[in-house]
Amino acid sequence: MLAQSKEIDRLRDELSKANEKLTDQEIKLTQAGSIAEASLSLTKVFEESQKAADLYLKNVKKMNGEVINENG
């Protein structure tokens, strides 16, 4: 009986540690997803900013009478 009780306690401890590791992994996966989403969002912001900067430069060149090609 004593040996069974010790084995049950050991298995409960092992299960508890395994559950902690699982929770930690789930948190890491959630954070990784959030980071990926944030990165994608920032990429879109930078793309739109670049388009706005390109348009501004094109308009400045146009106002100064410079010849504008397709690349700006």
C-alpha positions in Angstrom: 0.0 0.0 0.0 2.8 2.4 0.9 4.6 1.7 -2.4 1.4 2.3 -4.3 0.8 5.6 -2.5 4.3 6.8 -3.3 3.8 5.8 -6.9 0.5 7.7 -7.1 2.2 10.8 -5.6 5.1 10.5 -8.0 2.7 10.2 -11.0 0.6 13.2 -9.8 3.8 15.3 -9.6 4.9 14.1 -13.0 1.4 15.0 -14.4 1.5 18.4 -12.8 4.9 19.2 -14.4 3.7 17.9 -17.8 0.6 20.1 -17.6 2.8 23.1 -16.7 4.9 22.5 -19.8 1.9 22.1 -22.0 0.4 25.4 -20.7 3.8 27.1 -21.4 3.9 25.7 -24.9 0.3 26.9 -25.6 1.3 30.4 -24.4 4.4 30.4 -26.6 2.3 29.3 -29.6 -0.3 32.1 -29.0 2.4 34.7 -28.6 4.1 33.5 -31.8 0.8 33.9 -33.7 0.4 37.4 -32.3 3.9 38.3 -33.3 3.3 37.0 -36.8 0.1 39.0 -37.1 1.8 42.1 -35.8 4.6 41.7 -38.2 2.2 41.3 -41.1 0.3 44.4 -40.0 3.6 46.4 -39.8 4.6 45.2 -43.3 1.3 46.6 -44.7 1.8 49.9 -42.9 5.3 50.2 -44.3 4.1 49.3 -47.8 1.4 52.0 -47.6 3.9 54.5 -46.3 6.3 53.8 -49.2 3.5 54.3 -51.7 2.6 57.6 -50.1 6.3 58.7 -50.1 6.6 57.7 -53.8 3.5 59.6 -54.7 4.7 62.7 -52.8 8.1 62.5 -54.6 6.4 62.1 -57.9 4.3 65.2 -57.3 7.3 67.3 -56.2 9.2 66.3 -59.3 6.1 67.1 -61.4 5.8 70.5 -59.8 9.4 71.2 -60.6 9.0 70.2 -64.2 11.1 67.2 -64.0 10.6 64.3 -66.5 9.0 61.4 -64.6 9.4 57.8 -65.8 7.4 54.8 -64.6 9.8 54.1 -61.7 9.3 57.6 -60.2 
